[in-house]
């Protein structure tokens, strides 16, 4: 084996500092003040001994707290009445029972293999590192190591929208967001202010669902129509929505989808016929297709791939949307 | 395999926590077992153990938390926990971690062999119990409809059998094909089969929405197909005969950039319009690709590609297509 001296870690290794902070806060029964932490944790203590300013040490501590919170560690604060406004008496603590898994949870090799596959769907997508870190935590619960033979299935989530990452942060931290949103029937984008509840993938589209502050009701926004950077508020946080609120809103959207029905005539054996997975049920050259849709403009986009393969029977607006799109394309490429 | 040198402090911290949990559950193990369990290299695990041994807090005296038999570790690669304190198990999941994994599981539930089983539901239950914050999931993934051929292909794959199907290629030609299926991929709602094509004698991608009437044959897949070990992701593979096309896209059409592994040339920060180059193997295909976005994606050059797109739109509108411009 290699000499262990090769692996000597720098005493100021930030991951060690974060771990020391975690251990200190879990093992305390009454919580620790900042001053106590600054003396208990080697790296902070060294900083103080080396004459680093209190301000910069405070900033370091804030960043460390942030790192713990972002790791899902429930760091709690207890503010004593005696504390004025300088946070000197604020005590910090981590509840050990909320921190770790109950010992009864065990995962089989098969379960770990499924979770590994579940994590891999994010490869190169927004949440890949979150998924990988979550998987490591679950691996720790594994009773045996899964074999490497894969199930020959490689699903990947597509998240091309840049809005995805900031919106996920906003949803998990319950922060209000603003962004510009461009509806297909409007040329100009509008600014929207939203308390985002969740991000949903429905009908092959990513949506953010939440409470539209200006309109005073729950709304859905397609991520692809967000045309600006998403600004996540630093100060405005909101109460977590209840599952009931979310379910009711989803039911409304589902009812809307169920009511939107388009009827098309599709040429048998055409690309559209294959795409919509139609099968030959009779000898006619044209078959009728009924589809439910969430958004007329999105369906029109999909149909434009199959020029000449179909005819829209209803609704008329769908036919217009398909046509207008072709007209714009023809003009843009004149 | 994550490269320890490229891990930042945050990643390292997030590896140390579950490592502690694992060691507390498995106090007698080996460096190689831990490395393979977490999919990292042994050097990285050894470094992590050094960090664990040096963790300490100070109050009147130094309190250490983790001790291992260093002699056994360095001589035999055996990890033997002498002391383990405070953290006794792996940390629960953050809301983001749980949401990311739950979304992945939802996608997997589209596979025929999992759809009726309880495995996925059980794991989702475990994830929700093991999350630090209770409350609704941050990400909700509703899988799309499954192409009717998926079940047939999966069954054939599990039996190592060949399939036969009707396939309509990018040029719109329909033929009956025999394929030795090797892997199913999804990109959003589009399913791809990676399989050995008996006509072209090589590994090829097949889009399931271009396929119909798949049946499993009572024929085992061929030796050539069995030999294929590593199957790359079904991303578009460019070839020398590809044509490079410059496009500009509005945010509404950004998804195109990922679909074609586009090279970004410039980005206008005010309008958020991105100019990029994509490679395309069969130029007439560009018509539908661009028309899909109804004006949110535009071809800048070459002129022949612009004309292909314009003609696609003109034909769709029932107008006469125009002649191609002279080659430039």
Interface residues (C-beta under 8 A of the other chain):
Chain A: X1 X2 X3 X4 X7 X8 X9 X11 X13 X14 X15 X16 X18 X19 X20 X22 X23 X24 X26 X27 X36 X39 X40 X41 X42 X45 X67 X70 X71 X72 X73 X74 X96 X98 X99 X100 X101 X102 X103 X105 X107 X110 X111 X114 X115 X117 X118 X119 X120 X121 X122 X123 X127 X129 X130 X131 X132 X133 X134 X135 X136 X137 X138 X139 X140 X141 X142 X145 X151 X152 X153 X154 X155 X156 X157 X158 X160 X161 X162 X168 X171 X172 X182 X197 X198 X199 X200 X201 X202 X203 X204 X224 X225 X226 X227 X228 X240 X241 X242 X243 X246 X250 X269 X271 X274 X275 X277 X279 X297 X300 X301 X302 X304 X305 X306 X307 X308 X321 X323 X324 X325 X326 X327 X328 X329 X330 X331 X332 X333 X334
Chain B: X2 X9 X10 X11 X12 X13 X14 X15 X16 X17 X18 X19 X21 X22 X25 X33 X36 X37 X38 X43 X46 X47 X50 X51 X52 X54 X55 X56 X57 X58 X59 X65 X70 X73 X74 X75 X76 X77 X85 X86 X87 X88 X89 X90 X91 X92 X93 X94 X95 X96 X97 X98 X99 X100 X101 X102 X103 X104 X105 X107 X108 X110 X111 X119 X120 X122 X123 X126 X129 X130 X131 X132 X133 X135 X136 X137 X138 X139 X140 X141 X142 X144 X145 X147 X148 X157 X168 X172 X174 X182 X183 X184 X185 X186 X187 X188 X189 X209 X210 X211 X212 X213 X233 X234 X250 X251 X252 X254 X255 X257 X258 X272 X287 X288 X289 X290 X291 X292 X293 X294 X295 X298 X299 X306 X307 X309 X310 X312 X313 X314 X315 X316 X317 X319
